[in-house]
Amino acid sequence: MLMILFMLLLLFPICFMKNMFWMVQNMLFIIMFFLIINNYFTNYWMLISYFLGMDLLSYGMILLSFWICSLMMMASYVINKNNNYKKLFMLNLLLLLLFLFLTFSSMNIFLFYLFFECSLIPTLLLILGWGYQPERLQAGMYLLFYTLLVSLPMLVAIFYLYNNMMTMNFYLISNYNLNYMILYFSLILSFLVKMPMFLVHLWLPKAHVEAPVSGSMILAGIMLKLGGYGLLRFFSFLQILGFKYNYLFISISLVGGILVSLVCLRQTDLKALIAYSSVAHMGIVLSGLMTMTYWGISGSYTLMIAHGLCSSGLFCLANITYERLGSRSLLINKGLLNFMPSMSLWWFLLCAGNMAAPPTLNLLGEISLLNSIVSWSMFTMCLLIFSCFFSAAYTLYLYAYSQHGKLFSGIYSFSMGYNREYLLLFLHWFPLNLLVLKSEMSLLWL
């Protein structure tokens, strides 16, 4: 683990050299391929040092972090071209990746909490520094207050655990089963806000709409997954309490998923629509995870990875049209099929992924989640039917409204897609479909 950590740290001085934007991006890919080639597909803890270690759960998340961060640099070509504080941008991005890497590989609960909260700072700087509208200050405040307000009880609960058990190691604490209701709510509330669960999701659409493309990609791709990852780790010692109180969150998530899907059908802002669709997807992930069955836990992990790739790709597409038209409104982004026919293919492929069409990883995850939620209670079937139907409805609404229809006349002056953009979208779509063939990595990790 330290080897990868030092490789990351050595990229920091490179940021300040001249014309090193693509060099840093290529180095991130190289580190990631290095991780893949070493083939750490094992079901136990490995690469253990004093407080860092990795199992299959964190391995998938670390790979996703490297992948999304290198694609973020590819998507942010405008920052490089206009020299919009590009050295600070690279530094901020590497700092964020470093915190994410340390969060996913921490075996100590307190260090996990520390890096979990630290990852908020570079994200906030991304939104405040490279965002589009003045409202980004309000979005930043929402993000900060929602996340920090609920993380204080978690800190108190972690020290309570340490006081009782004299250890903070995940592996050792997972042998215990705690039975205090307040402890349960204190520990998981922070992750529910990060996921985000319906009712505490209001920061997400605001943050997405105001963030630059790189901010949206990291928020959708990794930040939401931090919540799911934390829950998967913490439920190893919250099982008894989970069986008692999880029904509450399952109900909120399933009903919330349907309500958010209906909100999606009324959106005119491309980014807001994709952001709300993330909340709907995470609702299903959360309910599957809370059933605490094998299907549910492995399905939620699968869908988290799939959603990270798919949602990030959709934000890239929204940004590609935004860079040309200067608007995210669906009323202006119409008839794009006439002007960018080849880009329309990518719109279709990623929209198909978003509504869990075969052969994407989303389908695999959703089938496992449907199995687990229905086995938990047959009554959830009605909610799931509506949830799946509306999920397809708003995705088709997004595709049909943006690609078809009468085109906006001001659109005549804009250019075709660049090779960089097609490669960027391909690198989102390819693993999304290819990982189905390597599904034991996400389904058999328990």
C-alpha positions as CSV (number, residue, x, y, z in Angstrom):
1,M,0.0,0.0,0.0
2,L,2.8,2.4,0.8
3,M,4.3,1.8,-2.6
4,I,1.1,3.1,-4.3
5,L,0.9,5.9,-1.7
6,F,4.5,7.0,-2.6
7,M,3.8,6.8,-6.3
8,L,0.8,9.2,-5.7
9,L,2.9,11.5,-3.5
10,L,5.6,11.8,-6.2
11,L,3.0,13.2,-8.6
12,F,2.6,16.3,-6.5
13,P,5.9,18.0,-7.5
14,I,5.2,17.1,-11.2
15,C,2.1,19.4,-11.0
16,F,4.2,22.5,-10.7
17,M,6.4,21.7,-13.8
18,K,5.5,23.2,-17.2
19,N,3.0,21.4,-19.5
20,M,2.6,18.4,-17.3
21,F,-1.2,18.1,-17.5
22,W,-1.3,15.0,-19.7
23,M,1.7,13.6,-18.0
24,V,-0.1,13.5,-14.6
25,Q,-3.2,12.0,-16.3
26,N,-1.1,9.2,-17.9
27,M,0.7,8.5,-14.7
28,L,-2.7,8.0,-12.9
29,F,-3.6,5.4,-15.5
30,I,-0.2,3.7,-15.1
31,I,-0.6,3.4,-11.3
32,M,-4.1,2.0,-11.9
33,F,-2.9,-0.6,-14.4
34,F,-0.1,-1.5,-12.0
35,L,-2.8,-2.2,-9.4
36,I,-4.8,-4.4,-11.8
37,I,-1.7,-6.3,-13.1
38,N,-0.8,-7.3,-9.5
39,N,-4.1,-9.0,-9.4
40,Y,-5.3,-8.5,-5.8
41,F,-8.6,-10.4,-6.4
42,T,-8.5,-12.2,-3.1
43,N,-11.3,-12.4,-0.4
44,Y,-9.1,-11.6,2.6
45,W,-7.1,-8.6,3.9
46,M,-3.8,-8.1,2.0
47,L,-1.0,-5.6,1.7
48,I,-1.4,-4.9,5.4
49,S,0.9,-2.3,7.0
50,Y,0.5,-0.6,10.4
51,F,-2.9,1.0,9.6
52,L,-3.4,0.5,5.9
53,G,-4.7,-2.6,4.3
54,M,-7.0,-3.7,1.4
55,D,-9.6,-6.3,0.8
56,L,-11.7,-6.8,-2.3
57,L,-14.3,-4.3,-1.2
58,S,-11.7,-1.5,-0.9
59,Y,-9.8,-2.8,-4.0
60,G,-12.7,-2.1,-6.3
61,M,-13.3,1.3,-4.9
62,I,-9.6,2.3,-5.1
63,L,-9.6,1.2,-8.8
64,L,-12.8,3.2,-9.4
65,S,-11.2,6.3,-7.7
66,F,-8.1,6.1,-9.9
67,W,-10.2,5.5,-13.1
68,I,-12.6,8.4,-12.4
69,C,-9.8,10.8,-11.4
70,S,-7.8,10.2,-14.6
71,L,-11.0,10.6,-16.6
72,M,-11.7,13.9,-14.8
73,M,-8.5,15.3,-16.1
74,M,-9.4,14.2,-19.6
75,A,-12.8,15.9,-19.3
76,S,-11.3,19.1,-17.9
77,Y,-9.3,20.0,-21.0
78,V,-10.8,23.5,-21.0
79,I,-9.0,24.3,-17.8
80,N,-5.7,23.3,-19.4
81,K,-6.4,25.2,-22.6
82,N,-7.5,28.4,-20.9
83,N,-4.8,28.0,-18.2
84,N,-7.5,28.4,-15.6
85,Y,-5.2,27.8,-12.6
86,K,-4.4,24.4,-14.0
87,K,-1.5,23.7,-11.6
88,L,-3.7,24.3,-8.6
89,F,-6.4,22.2,-10.3
90,M,-4.0,19.2,-10.7
91,L,-2.8,19.7,-7.1
92,N,-6.4,19.7,-5.8
93,L,-7.3,16.6,-7.8
94,L,-4.3,14.7,-6.6
95,L,-5.0,15.7,-3.0
96,L,-8.6,14.5,-3.4
97,L,-7.4,11.2,-4.8
98,L,-4.9,10.8,-2.0
99,F,-7.6,11.2,0.6
100,L,-9.9,8.8,-1.2
101,F,-7.2,6.2,-1.5
102,L,-6.4,6.6,2.3
103,T,-10.1,6.4,3.1
104,F,-10.7,3.2,1.2
105,S,-7.5,1.5,2.6
106,S,-7.7,2.5,6.3
107,M,-8.1,-0.4,8.7
108,N,-8.4,2.0,11.6
109,I,-11.9,3.5,12.2
110,F,-10.6,6.8,13.4
111,L,-8.3,7.3,10.4
112,F,-11.1,6.2,8.2
113,Y,-13.3,8.9,9.7
114,L,-10.5,11.5,9.4
115,F,-9.8,10.9,5.7
116,F,-13.6,10.5,5.0
117,E,-14.1,14.1,6.3
118,C,-10.8,15.3,4.6
119,S,-12.0,14.3,1.2
120,L,-14.7,17.0,1.6
121,I,-12.2,19.8,1.5
122,P,-10.8,19.3,-2.1
123,T,-14.4,18.7,-3.4
124,L,-15.5,22.0,-1.8
125,L,-12.5,23.8,-3.4
126,L,-13.4,22.3,-6.8
127,I,-16.9,23.6,-6.6
128,L,-15.9,27.1,-5.2
129,G,-12.8,27.5,-7.4
130,W,-13.9,26.2,-10.7
131,G,-17.7,26.3,-10.5
132,Y,-19.9,28.3,-13.0
133,Q,-22.4,30.5,-11.1
134,P,-22.1,32.7,-8.0
135,E,-24.7,30.4,-6.4
136,R,-21.8,27.9,-6.0
137,L,-21.2,29.5,-2.5
138,Q,-24.6,28.4,-1.4
139,A,-24.1,24.9,-2.9
140,G,-20.7,24.7,-1.0
141,M,-22.4,25.7,2.3
142,Y,-25.1,23.1,1.8
143,L,-22.5,20.4,1.1
144,L,-20.4,21.4,4.1
145,F,-23.2,21.8,6.6
146,Y,-25.2,18.6,5.7
147,T,-22.0,16.5,5.9
148,L,-20.3,18.0,8.9
149,L,-23.4,18.3,11.1
150,V,-24.0,14.6,11.1
151,S,-20.4,13.6,11.3
152,L,-19.9,14.9,14.9
153,P,-22.1,12.2,16.5
154,M,-20.1,9.6,14.5
155,L,-16.9,10.9,16.0
156,V,-18.3,10.6,19.5
157,A,-19.6,7.1,18.8
158,I,-16.1,6.0,17.5
159,F,-14.5,7.2,20.7
160,Y,-17.2,5.3,22.7
161,L,-16.3,2.2,20.8
162,Y,-12.6,2.7,21.5
163,N,-13.3,3.2,25.2
164,N,-15.2,0.0,25.4
165,M,-13.1,-2.3,23.2
166,M,-9.7,-0.7,23.4
167,T,-9.2,-1.1,19.7
168,M,-10.1,0.8,16.5
169,N,-9.3,-1.9,14.0
170,F,-12.1,-2.8,11.7
171,Y,-11.0,-6.4,11.6
172,L,-11.1,-6.8,15.4
173,I,-14.3,-4.9,16.0
174,S,-16.2,-6.9,13.4
175,N,-16.2,-9.8,15.8
176,Y,-18.3,-7.9,18.3
177,N,-22.0,-7.2,18.0
178,L,-23.2,-3.9,19.5
179,N,-26.7,-3.3,20.9
180,Y,-27.1,0.4,21.6
181,M,-29.7,2.2,19.5
182,I,-28.1,5.7,19.8
183,L,-24.7,4.2,18.8
184,Y,-26.3,2.7,15.7
185,F,-27.9,6.0,14.6
186,S,-24.8,8.0,15.4
187,L,-22.6,5.7,13.3
188,I,-24.7,5.4,10.2
189,L,-26.3,8.9,9.9
190,S,-23.1,10.4,8.4
191,F,-23.1,7.7,5.6
192,L,-26.8,8.1,4.9
193,V,-26.2,11.8,4.2
194,K,-23.3,11.0,2.0
195,M,-25.2,8.4,0.0
196,P,-27.5,10.4,0.0
197,M,-30.7,9.0,1.4
198,F,-34.0,10.6,0.5
199,L,-34.8,13.5,3.0
200,V,-31.1,14.4,3.4
201,H,-30.4,14.6,-0.3
202,L,-31.0,18.3,-0.9
203,W,-27.3,19.2,-1.0
204,L,-26.6,16.8,-4.0
205,P,-28.6,18.5,-6.8
206,K,-27.3,21.9,-5.7
207,A,-23.7,20.7,-5.6
208,H,-23.9,19.0,-9.0
209,V,-25.5,22.0,-10.8
210,E,-22.9,24.4,-9.5
211,A,-19.9,22.1,-9.8
212,P,-17.6,22.0,-12.9
213,V,-17.6,18.7,-14.9
214,S,-14.7,17.3,-12.8
215,G,-16.6,18.1,-9.6
216,S,-19.7,16.4,-10.8
217,M,-17.8,13.4,-12.0
218,I,-16.0,12.9,-8.6
219,L,-19.3,13.5,-6.7
220,A,-21.3,11.0,-8.7
221,G,-18.5,8.6,-9.2
222,I,-16.8,8.3,-5.8
223,M,-18.3,10.6,-3.1
224,L,-21.7,8.9,-3.1
225,K,-19.9,5.5,-2.9
226,L,-18.1,6.6,0.3
227,G,-21.4,6.4,2.1
228,G,-22.1,2.9,0.8
229,Y,-18.6,1.7,1.5
230,G,-18.9,3.0,5.1
231,L,-22.2,1.2,5.7
232,L,-20.8,-2.1,4.3
233,R,-17.8,-1.8,6.7
234,F,-19.8,-0.7,9.8
235,F,-22.7,-3.3,9.4
236,S,-20.2,-6.0,10.2
237,F,-20.6,-5.0,13.9
238,L,-24.0,-3.5,13.8
239,Q,-25.9,-6.6,12.7
240,I,-28.3,-7.0,15.7
241,L,-29.3,-3.3,15.6
242,G,-29.5,-3.5,11.8
243,F,-32.2,-6.3,12.0
244,K,-34.1,-4.1,14.5
245,Y,-34.1,-0.7,12.8
246,N,-33.2,-1.1,9.2
247,Y,-36.9,-1.4,8.1
248,L,-37.1,2.4,8.7
249,F,-34.4,3.3,6.2
250,I,-35.6,0.7,3.7
251,S,-39.1,2.2,3.6
252,I,-37.8,5.8,3.3
253,S,-35.4,4.8,0.5
254,L,-37.9,2.9,-1.6
255,V,-40.7,5.6,-1.3
256,G,-38.1,8.3,-1.7
257,G,-36.8,6.6,-4.9
258,I,-40.2,6.8,-6.5
259,L,-40.8,10.5,-5.4
260,V,-37.4,11.5,-6.7
261,S,-38.1,9.7,-10.0
262,L,-41.2,11.8,-10.4
263,V,-39.1,14.9,-9.7
264,C,-36.8,13.8,-12.5
265,L,-39.7,13.8,-14.9
266,R,-40.3,17.5,-14.2
267,Q,-36.6,18.6,-14.6
268,T,-35.5,20.9,-17.4
269,D,-31.8,21.1,-16.3
270,L,-29.7,18.3,-17.7
271,K,-27.3,18.2,-14.7
272,A,-30.2,18.4,-12.1
273,L,-32.0,15.5,-13.9
274,I,-28.8,13.3,-13.7
275,A,-28.2,14.3,-10.1
276,Y,-31.8,13.4,-9.0
277,S,-31.5,10.1,-10.9
278,S,-28.4,9.4,-8.7
279,V,-30.6,9.8,-5.6
280,A,-33.1,7.4,-7.0
281,H,-30.4,4.8,-7.8
282,M,-28.8,5.2,-4.4
283,G,-32.2,4.6,-2.8
284,I,-32.3,1.1,-4.2
285,V,-28.7,0.5,-3.3
286,L,-29.4,1.6,0.3
287,S,-32.5,-0.6,0.7
288,G,-30.7,-3.6,-0.7
289,L,-27.7,-3.0,1.6
290,M,-30.0,-2.6,4.6
291,T,-31.7,-6.0,4.1
292,M,-28.3,-7.4,5.1
293,T,-28.7,-10.5,2.9
294,Y,-25.9,-11.9,0.7
295,W,-27.7,-10.8,-2.5
296,G,-28.3,-7.3,-1.1
297,I,-24.8,-6.6,0.0
298,S,-23.1,-7.9,-3.1
299,G,-25.7,-6.3,-5.4
300,S,-25.3,-2.9,-3.7
301,Y,-21.5,-3.1,-4.2
302,T,-22.0,-4.0,-7.9
303,L,-24.5,-1.2,-8.5
304,M,-22.3,1.3,-6.7
305,I,-19.4,0.6,-9.1
306,A,-21.8,0.5,-12.1
307,H,-23.5,3.8,-11.1
308,G,-20.1,5.4,-10.6
309,L,-19.1,4.8,-14.2
310,C,-22.5,5.4,-15.8
311,S,-23.5,8.6,-13.9
312,S,-20.0,10.1,-14.4
313,G,-20.3,9.4,-18.2
314,L,-23.7,11.1,-18.3
315,F,-22.2,14.2,-16.6
316,C,-19.5,14.2,-19.2
317,L,-22.1,14.2,-22.0
318,A,-24.0,17.0,-20.3
319,N,-20.8,19.0,-20.2
320,I,-19.9,18.3,-23.8
321,T,-23.2,20.0,-24.9
322,Y,-22.9,22.7,-22.3
323,E,-19.4,23.7,-23.6
324,R,-20.9,24.3,-27.1
325,L,-24.3,25.8,-26.3
326,G,-23.6,27.5,-23.0
327,S,-26.8,26.1,-21.6
328,R,-27.9,23.0,-19.7
329,S,-31.6,23.5,-20.4
330,L,-33.5,20.7,-22.1
331,L,-35.5,23.3,-23.9
332,I,-32.4,24.5,-25.8
333,N,-30.5,21.2,-25.9
334,K,-32.9,19.7,-28.5
335,G,-32.4,18.0,-31.8
336,L,-28.7,17.1,-31.1
337,L,-29.1,14.1,-33.3
338,N,-29.0,16.4,-36.3
339,F,-25.7,18.0,-35.3
340,M,-23.7,15.3,-33.5
341,P,-25.0,12.0,-34.8
342,S,-22.0,10.1,-33.5
343,M,-22.4,11.7,-30.0
344,S,-26.0,10.5,-30.0
345,L,-24.8,6.9,-29.9
346,W,-23.0,7.6,-26.7
347,W,-26.1,9.3,-25.3
348,F,-28.0,6.2,-26.1
349,L,-25.5,3.7,-24.7
350,L,-25.0,5.6,-21.4
351,C,-28.8,6.2,-21.0
352,A,-29.4,2.5,-21.6
353,G,-26.8,1.8,-18.8
354,N,-28.6,4.2,-16.5
355,M,-31.9,2.4,-16.9
356,A,-30.2,-1.0,-16.3
357,A,-30.4,-2.5,-19.8
358,P,-28.4,-5.6,-20.6
359,P,-25.4,-6.2,-20.8
360,T,-24.4,-3.5,-18.3
361,L,-23.2,-4.0,-14.8
362,N,-26.2,-1.9,-13.6
363,L,-28.5,-4.8,-14.7
364,L,-26.5,-7.3,-12.7
365,G,-26.6,-5.1,-9.6
366,E,-30.3,-4.3,-9.9
367,I,-31.3,-8.0,-10.3
368,S,-29.4,-8.9,-7.2
369,L,-30.9,-6.0,-5.3
370,L,-34.5,-6.8,-6.4
371,N,-34.0,-10.4,-5.2
372,S,-32.8,-9.3,-1.8
373,I,-35.5,-6.6,-1.3
374,V,-38.4,-8.8,-2.4
375,S,-37.1,-11.7,-0.2
376,W,-37.0,-9.2,2.7
377,S,-40.7,-8.4,2.2
378,M,-43.2,-9.1,-0.6
379,F,-44.9,-5.8,-0.1
380,T,-41.9,-4.0,-1.5
381,M,-42.7,-5.4,-4.9
382,C,-45.2,-2.7,-5.7
383,L,-42.7,0.0,-4.8
384,L,-40.0,-1.7,-6.9
385,I,-42.2,-2.0,-9.9
386,F,-42.9,1.7,-9.9
387,S,-39.3,2.5,-9.2
388,C,-38.0,0.5,-12.1
389,F,-40.7,1.9,-14.4
390,F,-40.0,5.5,-13.6
391,S,-36.3,4.9,-13.8
392,A,-36.7,3.9,-17.5
393,A,-39.2,6.7,-18.0
394,Y,-37.0,9.6,-16.9
395,T,-34.0,8.1,-18.7
396,L,-36.0,7.9,-22.0
397,Y,-37.3,11.4,-21.3
398,L,-33.6,12.6,-21.0
399,Y,-32.6,10.9,-24.2
400,A,-35.7,11.7,-26.3
401,Y,-35.8,15.4,-25.3
402,S,-32.1,16.0,-25.9
403,Q,-31.7,14.1,-29.1
404,H,-35.0,14.5,-30.9
405,G,-37.4,17.4,-31.5
406,K,-37.2,20.8,-33.2
407,L,-33.6,22.1,-33.0
408,F,-32.7,25.5,-31.5
409,S,-31.4,27.8,-34.3
410,G,-28.5,29.2,-32.3
411,I,-27.0,25.6,-32.4
412,Y,-25.8,26.1,-36.0
413,S,-22.5,27.5,-35.0
414,F,-21.2,24.6,-32.9
415,S,-18.6,21.9,-33.7
416,M,-18.6,18.2,-33.9
417,G,-17.1,16.0,-31.0
418,Y,-13.4,15.7,-30.6
419,N,-11.5,12.4,-30.4
420,R,-10.7,13.2,-26.7
421,E,-14.4,13.3,-25.9
422,Y,-15.2,10.0,-27.7
423,L,-12.3,8.3,-25.9
424,L,-13.5,9.8,-22.6
425,L,-17.0,8.3,-23.1
426,F,-15.7,5.0,-24.4
427,L,-13.6,4.7,-21.2
428,H,-16.8,5.1,-19.1
429,W,-18.8,2.7,-21.2
430,F,-16.3,0.0,-21.8
431,P,-15.7,-1.1,-18.2
432,L,-19.4,-0.7,-17.5
433,N,-20.1,-3.6,-20.0
434,L,-16.9,-5.5,-19.7
435,L,-17.1,-6.0,-15.9
436,V,-20.2,-8.1,-16.3
437,L,-17.8,-10.8,-17.5
438,K,-15.7,-10.4,-14.3
439,S,-18.8,-10.3,-12.1
440,E,-17.3,-12.6,-9.4
441,M,-15.2,-9.6,-8.3
442,S,-18.3,-7.7,-7.2
443,L,-20.7,-10.6,-6.4
444,L,-18.5,-13.1,-4.6
445,W,-16.4,-10.8,-2.4
446,L,-18.0,-11.6,0.9
